[in-house]
């Protein structure tokens, strides 16, 4: 007979019930109540969507690493033993069966207790297996809070469509085609930058709002084609590409391609996949150049010009773009940012330094060299950029506020006046202004929060160290605040006309008029910069129209006259200011402004006696003639002088 799972006997059965759900017992055991104690089997299950990608080929670690990808996209690294355990879990085998299978493949005896420990203490916290007793296969495992990672993923092309696109474009990665594309690109750049002039199409586009929108659309198409390059290179190398989607990088909209499967192919295939995006950017630029030759439209060449900057941006290894992954695959380390902490702690003596050096010792010598060079380059660069941004924070905020006010008011006025195209381009300019500003704010808050949490953990149960650290932070903030308020930091940039006026509708494009100066003959001339007649730098405003040049009389002034004139004379250049100015250039100061006097070289006098320097009167309407000063004839060719 058989006792079912709830313990109820089947009295009329003559043998075991076929199938699962019970265990065979005798009638005596049921009658006496001495049923056997049966231990329930533990059958582990993998989490939903988990994929085991196998050994990390071309790894920079001394011990082999294995890659697994959870259903939520998080990639985890496993040791060989953990990978054997995870690959033996199928939802049917129990702990004892898994132990036999792992022992045979591992080459050493692994008990069922060892398997239970590895499943409960290692795989479950990583989200590889489902906790015991949980009905759903979905797990809520921790994710790496990467500082510069893509957020808010949304799928655009699923795996089936991505694989179809990759299969169609795979021929572009054949060596003969790659060589032909690169040679054509060199010829195109020589023609564009050496003969045609790359900036001319950009200037023509900036003059037409509709063309700007077209170039923007071509730029978005180039981003999509860039992702096709990653997917097709992944498939060409023998791996299986995943989906293509979009997300938010910092707060920039960005696209991504799931190519996690490349970790199971060789290093050459991974680097080909990393470079596939910029390679397809080059192919796209060649297509745009061909369309220019076919149509003669300059906005195609403008897209080619901007494509070069997109490639340079992608190759930067500072953030998680293509250059970062290229460097990581060259070193054989998937996450370079994860090695910053052990590399830096390895420089510190003591227990923590020894533990960090032991972790770094797990890398091969070539990988350690690449990673250490990257860390020791990037960390000072990041710290320097943060310090420079803090030092210039007042001018950043002032310039940002001024630009935002002008941009939003001008765009709103264009839309209110019915200028739809200009208004839409202005909205594009608003986005171009807001997105980097928001990115800077987001990154600053993110980094500040991380530093604060790290400092809190490091000073836990160490009150003296925490007080010292707080004092240092307070002193630094006090010094920065004093520099901001006292004018030690650079001042905001002066207002300049926009380089691309079409992106800033309603913003004035007029250059501020420079100060006008008069020659000795009374002709107006331009004088740039600070002159000697305004040593304090405070004389700004409109120059009075009655300002005249230096007197050109034929008689040398008497000592009394010279003394009377010197009370209202300023040390000026040989040609003083004349004419009216509507700009904000500096003008001469009036006597009330405390302008110091000084000698000025003069032409030789025609009178008797030694020649004396003739002071220049202040070109002001309030200047009054001295009672003892003889009348001076007006200068020739100019406006009447001040007597």
Order of alpha helices (4+ residues) and beta strands (2+ residues): beta-beta-alpha-beta-beta-beta-alpha-alpha-alpha-beta-alpha-alpha-alpha-alpha-beta-beta-alpha-alpha-alpha-alpha-alpha-alpha-alpha-alpha-alpha-beta-beta-alpha
